[in-house]
């Protein structure tokens, strides 16, 4: 399945779903340090503030993951 990872943080949802062979097609994380770590760990550069993302630009997906925004 294809998933998106909003408020991604360190990528806990990503790690869990990737271990089940699901594919991340979009991620967002507002904190630059966490976004850099996410990219380092998963090879995906998260978009910044989700409020700046055009909803139509988010790829089709089966699962929406969203960490609790701090």
N, C-alpha and C positions, 0 to 999 in steps of 0.2 A: 504494500500500500504506500501511497504518497502522503507525507505529512508536512505541516508547517509548524514552526516553533516560534511562538510569539513570547516576548518578555523572556528570552531564552536563557539568560544568566550563564551559568557554566555549561549548560547543555545536558542536564539530567534526563529530560524527556528524549532528547536526541540519542543519547547513549542507550537508553532502554529500548527505543523503537528500532534503532539500527541493529541491535543485537537480535532482533526478530526479523531481520532482512527487509525492513521498511526503508523508504528513501525520503530524505528531507529535501523538499523542493523550494523552501523559503524560510528565512529566519530573520527575526528582528531583535535587537538589543540596544537600548539607549546608552548604556554605560560603555565608553570607549575601551576601557581595560578589559571588561568582560567580553566585549565583541572581538577584541584581538585574541583573547584566549580561546574563544569559540572557534575562530578561524584557524588558529594553530591546531586545535584538537580535531576538527572535523573538515577542514578545507573549504568551509563556506563562510564568506564574509557577510555577517548579518547586516541588514539595513538598520539604520539608526532608529529614530523616533517613529513608531508605528503611525502616529498621527500625520506624518509627512508622506506616507505611502498611499498611492492611488489604489483603492481596493481592486480595481480591474486589473492591476498589474500583478496581483498575487496569483501564482499558478493554481490550476485546479488541484484539489487535494482530497483525500479521504478522511484524514484525521487532523484536527486543529488542536495543538497543544498550547497552553498558555500558563506560564508561571505567574504566580501572584505578584503583581507589580508593587515593588517596595515604594 
